[in-house]
Amino acid sequence: MQAGFADKDAAPKIAAYVITLSGRMPTHPEWISQGRTFYVSNCGGCHGEDGKGVHGTFPDLTRDPLLGIERRIREAVLPGE
């Protein structure tokens, strides 16, 4: 995976982990552990371990809607949305 970008296989796993940062449970909980590994190594440096980002620079991924991954979450992670 190129630094700063999630490939098509890692992205839904990262989204599954990120959704847990906002207190929700993804439809594929088996992806959370691997998603956390991808997130920490590729996203956490800018968005923070808690996903809250840096105001004005890197968006808060725990907000609703979850900025930057809303389509991915709708398609692959959250049921019925």
Sequence and secondary structure as in RCSB ss.txt:
>XXXX:A:sequence
MQAGFADKDAAPKIAAYVITLSGRMPTHPEWISQGRTFYVSNCGGCHGEDGKGVHGTFPDLTRDPLLGIERRIRE
AVLPGE
>XXXX:A:secstr
  TT   TTTHHHHHHHHHHHTT   S GGGHHHHHHHHHHHTHHHH TTS  BTTTB  TTSSS TTTHHHIII
IISTT 
